[in-house]
Amino acid sequence: MNARTLSRPTFASAASAVCLGLAGATVVFEVAAVLFADPGFVGI
């Protein structure tokens, strides 16, 4: 199995793109909350 075989279902389908987008947005939100706001807010 090569990288192209693994990357096609990971990045090409709409469902995986939405999932990766939500995960990325969550990480950005958590980092911004820890750096700029009350870190306890992230746990809510």
Secondary structure, DSSP 8 states (H G I E B T S, - for coil): --HHHHHHHHHSSHHHHHHHHHHHHHHHHHHHHHHHS-GGGGG-
